Amino acid sequence: MQQIVNFLIRNKNFLLFLLLLSLSLLFTIQSHNYHKSKFVSSTNFLSGGVYGWRYSISSYFNLKQENERLLKENEHLRNLTHLYLKDTLENSRYIDTVSFTSPFTFIKANVYKNDYSKSDNYILINRGEKDGIQPDMAVITDQGIIGIVENTSTNYSRVISILHSESTINAGLQKSNQYGSLVWNGKDPNIVQLETIPRQAVLKKGDTIVTNGRSTIFPKGIGIGTISDYRLDQSQSYYLIDVTLFNDMTNIGFVYAIKSNDAEEIKKLENPNE
């Protein structure tokens, strides 16, 4: 404290000069509109620079989270491609790996509208016919499934969310080939139900549920969620399983629509008379 007092006494003339100079500038700015406008402009310029600098710093540090998310997404897509190639190699005696192409095409889209509080919920995305979107295409995020395209316009598409009373998707246990139907009871937007899993299945809470690839819509192995509860139905023949979704269905920013490049060929074989 004594050092501060000594500093003030030692520099009292200089400090008095700064005080008087500040007061004179203040009175000048307050009494002249021109000086006042120049001062405000200078202040805005400086504060804008500070906020811009702070935003740049904040954006820079947020890049780490964004990069981690993108790395995770890229890893997920690479794993899908690896899975398709692995299945092809296992089921074919010969494959030209140079000309190999995935049976699925991914089309990125942003979510414009997302319902989740109704019994029949829909999602609107900003990709349509001109982007290659067609009805019955799967829609996913890097976390898991979202729904199925119902109809399209030139620039937009409406997706039937998995949170829909009529949504039914083939899904099963990641650790086995047992599968059933994924539905929603209209209650919790974070929990869906997996029906008709046979009682012979070995279950435990935390087991992963994925798409099983038994349709031309969803590729095999797309994540859905984990088992949070299960019980035998009244017939005691099948389990009814509660699945906590990987996706937060109340907070979806962008998605991928998935086109099955082999869908038409498979449909023709399944329905030769159509």
C-alpha positions in Angstrom: 0.0 0.0 0.0 2.8 2.4 0.9 4.4 1.8 -2.5 1.2 2.8 -4.2 1.0 6.0 -2.2 4.6 6.8 -3.0 3.9 6.2 -6.7 1.0 8.6 -6.7 3.0 11.3 -4.8 5.9 10.8 -7.1 3.8 11.1 -10.3 1.1 13.5 -9.1 1.8 16.1 -11.8 1.6 13.6 -14.6 -1.5 12.0 -13.2 -3.2 15.3 -12.8 -2.3 16.1 -16.4 -3.9 12.9 -17.6 -7.1 13.6 -15.5 -7.5 17.1 -16.9 -6.8 15.8 -20.5 -9.4 13.1 -20.1 -12.0 15.6 -18.8 -11.3 18.1 -21.6 -11.7 15.3 -24.2 -14.9 14.2 -22.6 -16.4 17.7 -22.5 -15.4 18.2 -26.1 -17.0 15.0 -27.3 -20.2 15.7 -25.3 -20.6 19.3 -26.6 -19.9 18.7 -30.3 -21.9 16.3 -32.4 -19.1 15.9 -35.0 -16.6 14.9 -32.4 -19.2 12.7 -30.7 -20.0 10.8 -34.0 -16.3 10.3 -34.7 -15.8 8.9 -31.2 -18.7 6.5 -31.5 -17.5 5.3 -34.9 -14.0 4.7 -33.5 -15.5 2.8 -30.6 -17.7 0.7 -32.8 -14.6 -0.1 -35.0 -12.6 -1.1 -32.0 -15.3 -3.1 -30.4 -16.2 -4.8 -33.7 -12.5 -5.7 -34.1 -12.5 -7.2 -30.5 -15.7 -9.2 -31.1 -14.4 -10.4 -34.4 -11.2 -11.4 -32.9 -13.0 -13.2 -30.1 -15.3 -15.0 -32.6 -12.3 -16.1 -34.6 -10.7 -17.5 -31.5 -13.9 -19.2 -30.4 -14.4 -20.7 -33.9 -10.8 -21.9 -33.9 -11.2 -23.8 -30.7 -14.6 -25.2 -31.8 -12.9 -26.7 -34.8 -11.6 -29.4 -32.6 -15.1 -30.6 -31.8 -16.2 -30.2 -35.4 -13.2 -32.2 -36.6 -13.8 -34.9 -34.1 -17.4 -35.2 -35.3 -16.3 -35.3 -39.0 -13.7 -37.9 -38.2 -16.3 -40.0 -36.5 -18.6 -39.6 -39.4 -15.9 -40.5 -42.0 -15.0 -43.5 -39.9 -18.6 -44.7 -39.9 -18.9 -44.3 -43.7 -15.6 -46.1 -44.2 -16.8 -48.9 -42.0 -20.0 -49.2 -44.1 -18.0 -49.4 -47.3 -15.7 -52.0 -45.7 -18.7 -54.0 -44.7 -20.1 -54.0 -48.2 -16.8 -55.1 -49.7 -16.4 -57.7 -47.0 -19.8 -59.2 -47.7 -19.2 -59.2 -51.4 -15.8 -60.9 -51.0 -17.4 -63.6 -48.7 -20.2 -64.3 -51.2 -18.2 -64.2 -54.4 -15.3 -66.3 -55.6 -13.9 -63.4 -57.7 -14.2 -59.7 -57.5 -12.4 -56.9 -59.4 -11.4 -54.7 -56.4 -10.2 -51.9 -58.8 -13.7 -51.5 -60.3 -15.6 -52.3 -57.1 -18.4 -49.8 -56.3 -20.5 -49.6 -53.3 -24.1 -50.8 -53.8 -25.2 -47.7 -51.9 -24.9 -43.9 -52.7 -25.0 -41.4 -49.9 -26.5 -37.9 -50.5 -26.0 -35.2 -47.8 -29.0 -33.0 -46.8 -29.9 -30.4 -44.2 -33.0 -30.8 -42.1 -35.5 -27.9 -42.6 -38.2 -29.2 -40.3 -38.3 -32.0 -37.7 -41.4 -33.1 -35.9 -41.1 -35.3 -32.8 -44.1 -34.4 -30.5 -46.9 -36.0 -32.6 -48.0 -39.5 -33.1 -47.1 -39.3 -36.8 -43.9 -37.3 -37.3 -42.2 -36.2 -40.5 -38.9 -34.6 -41.4 -38.4 -32.1 -44.3 -34.9 -32.1 -45.9 -33.5 -29.7 -48.5 -32.7 -32.2 -51.2 -35.2 -33.5 -53.8 -35.6 -35.1 -57.3 -32.9 -33.0 -58.9 -30.4 -34.3 -56.3 -31.3 -37.9 -56.9 -33.6 -38.4 -53.9 -36.4 -40.9 -54.5 -39.2 -42.4 -52.4 -38.2 -45.4 -50.2 -34.7 -44.2 -49.7 -33.2 -44.6 -46.2 -32.3 -41.5 -44.2 -29.6 -41.7 -41.5 -27.1 -39.5 -39.6 -23.6 -40.5 -38.5 -25.2 -41.7 -35.3 -28.0 -44.0 -36.7 -31.2 -44.2 -38.6 -33.8 -41.4 -39.0 -36.5 -42.6 -41.3 -37.5 -43.3 -44.9 -38.3 -40.9 -47.7 -42.0 -40.8 -48.4 -42.3 -38.3 -51.3 -40.2 -35.7 -53.1 -40.5 -32.4 -55.0 -37.8 -30.8 -57.2 -35.8 -29.4 -54.2 -37.2 -31.0 -51.1 -38.2 -34.4 -49.7 -40.5 -35.5 -46.9 -39.3 -38.2 -44.7 -41.4 -40.6 -42.5 -39.6 -40.4 -39.2 -39.0 -43.5 -37.2 -41.2 -41.7 -34.7 -44.3 -42.5 -36.7 -47.2 -44.8 -35.8 -46.9 -46.6 -39.2 -43.1 -46.8 -39.3 -41.9 -50.4 -39.5 -38.2 -51.2 -40.1 -36.4 -54.6 -40.1 -33.9 -54.5 -37.3 -32.1 -57.0 -35.0 -29.3 -57.8 -32.6 -25.8 -56.8 -33.7 -24.4 -60.0 -32.1 -26.7 -62.4 -33.9 -28.9 -62.9 -36.9 -32.2 -62.7 -34.9 -34.4 -59.9 -36.1 -37.8 -58.3 -35.7 -39.8 -55.2 -36.5 -38.8 -51.7 -35.2 -41.9 -49.6 -34.3 -42.7 -46.7 -32.0 -45.4 -46.6 -29.3 -45.8 -42.8 -29.5 -44.5 -42.0 -26.0 -40.8 -41.2 -25.7 -39.0 -39.7 -28.7 -35.8 -41.2 -27.6 -37.1 -44.8 -27.2 -38.5 -47.1 -29.9 -39.7 -50.7 -29.6 -38.3 -53.9 -31.3 -41.0 -56.6 -31.6 -41.1 -60.3 -32.5 -37.6 -61.2 -31.3 -37.9 -64.9 -30.5 -37.6 -66.0 -26.9 -34.6 -68.1 -27.8 -32.5 -64.9 -28.2 -30.0 -64.1 -25.6 -30.5 -60.5 -24.5 -28.9 -58.1 -22.0 -29.3 -54.4 -21.4 -26.8 -52.4 -23.4 -26.8 -54.8 -26.4 -26.6 -52.9 -29.7 -29.5 -53.0 -32.2 -28.8 -52.4 -35.9 -30.5 -52.7 -39.3 -30.2 -56.2 -40.6 -30.1 -55.5 -44.4 -33.1 -57.7 -45.2 -34.6 -55.0 -47.4 -33.4 -52.8 -50.3 -33.9 -49.7 -48.1 -31.4 -49.8 -45.2 -27.9 -51.2 -45.6 -26.9 -53.9 -43.1 -25.3 -52.8 -39.8 -26.6 -49.2 -39.5 -26.8 -48.3 -35.8 -30.2 -47.8 -34.2 -29.6 -47.8 -30.4 -29.1 -50.0 -27.3 -31.5 -52.2 -25.3 -32.7 -50.4 -22.3 -35.4 -52.9 -21.2 -37.1 -56.1 -22.5 -39.9 -58.4 -21.5 -41.8 -61.4 -23.0 -45.2 -60.6 -24.6 -48.4 -62.3 -23.5 -47.9 -65.3 -25.8 -44.5 -65.8 -24.1 -43.0 -66.5 -27.6 -41.4 -63.2 -28.4 -39.7 -60.4 -26.7 -40.8 -56.8 -26.7 -37.7 -54.7 -26.4 -37.2 -51.0 -25.6 -34.4 -49.5 -27.6 -32.8 -46.2 -26.6 -31.8 -44.4 -29.8 -28.3 -43.3 -30.7 -29.8 -40.2 -32.3 -31.3 -37.4 -30.4 -34.5 -37.2 -32.5 -35.2 -33.7 -31.1 -32.0 -32.3 -32.4 -31.1 -33.3 -36.0 -29.1 -30.9 -38.1 -28.1 -32.8 -41.2 -28.6 -36.3 -42.6 -27.7 -38.7 -45.4 -30.2 -40.1 -47.8 -29.1 -43.6 -49.0 -29.8 -44.8 -52.5 -29.7 -48.6 -53.1 -28.1 -48.9 -56.5 -29.3 -52.5 -56.7 -32.9 -51.9 -55.6 -34.5 -52.2 -59.0 -32.7 -55.4 -59.9 -33.7 -57.0 -56.6 -37.3 -55.9 -56.9 -37.6 -57.4 -60.4 -36.3 -60.7 -59.1 -38.6 -60.6 -56.1 -41.7 -59.7 -58.2 -41.1 -61.0 -61.7 -44.7 -60.6 -62.8 -44.9 -56.9 -62.1 
